[in-house]
């Protein structure tokens, strides 16, 4: 059951979620640095700036809704992950979180690799100049054309997800006269403490080959017999938005156990291990994510300890932060359209976007923060629900938040920590136009992904 839904249904919407805050924050104008991008600040006169640029200027120049991305923060987080893991490990940015050619160029310049999971993402990465050997290709059902594209492009790794793909990929590689490097994705039976739809290492789900049923060991045996493949290692991913390192410790132990089994049975010591991503970020002040240096130290220690216990050399470690890099670096800027008080319940605040630009609240019961950013306010707090403009009762952006009681149409609101998955999962529901992504840096603001137009919609509709 949803943490934010009452079992008796919407008629009991006045019942606050169990464990939810019951008191407003001490200062509605304060911006928690855990939640907001690093250059976001509120000026003495009241409006919020990012990279020194007033949000009112951004709204005027680029319109709303818009995703506003702090380039300085993005680059700093890339460097933090790169430096934390050092030269003996590889950091792959998970492109599914948000991918554009500008982002790929930043990744390249900051020394990170990129992980893609479709032919489209591969095209973006290659077109922006990412060397193919620094790209890994994921996916549970890659098509033949996608695999041909990956092999022809020379991607560094293909993460294989099934017996069918092993044969398919080997045949393609042989046809092209190469041996494709691969990792085998395994499910390790770890139930990550996250939403059911984003927990990816328990047995009953679509990704990978299970350890417990012997499927992973069989995939290894088959891979070692196929001439078109070079098996480099094992891949594991236990879920998303995870704060507890205990799941990674269990996953590493089980993956290393498989490496020991492979060495004993086949005389092969695989040189790589990828523990995936999924590290959480702060969406609200209650969230407490770990720093990259602490994550790197913990993961490296886990792998070294388990390999030493199993009598194995320590393999090269890879990780795949996506949300952990881009998530905190962006916020979505909205304009308030209507303010509708419901006596004794809450105030509904409608903005000019909604589930078409952020589906995560409806899909995952995701929790977000929100702030009035076009001005400061000394008004009393009011319990609010920020909703979108779509023809859907589930069109909720922020389920429960405190906003100033003098909030009015025309005010600007910002929802932080929307850099990951919001633009990637955006839709044209109700034929809404996808917002632009505006990067702000020392050089000022610029569009890196333009706003869709009605002409874009009609171009696909051949009538």
ABEGO torsion letter per residue (X at the ends): XBAABBAAEAAAAABBBBGBBABBBABAABBBAAABBAABBBBAAGBBBBGGBBAAAAAAAAEOBBBBBBAAAAAAAAAAAAAAAEAABBBBBBAAABBBAAAAAAAAAAGBBBBBABAAAAAAAAAAGBBAAABBBBEABBBAAAAAAAAAAGBABBBBABAAAAAAAAAAAAAAGBBBBBBBBBBAGBBBBBBAAABAABABBABEBBAAAGAAAAAAAAAAABAABBBAEBBBBAEBGBABAAAAAAAAAAAAAAAAAAAAAAGBBBABBBAEBGBBBBABAABBBBBAAAAAAAAAAAAAAAAAAAGBBBBBBBBBBAAAAAAAABBBBBBBABBBBBBGBBBBBBBABEAAABAAAAAAGBBBBBBBAABBBABBBBBBBBBBABBBAABBABABBBBBAABBBGBBBBBBGAABGAAAABBABGGBBBBBBBBBBAAEBBBABBBBBAAAAAAABAX
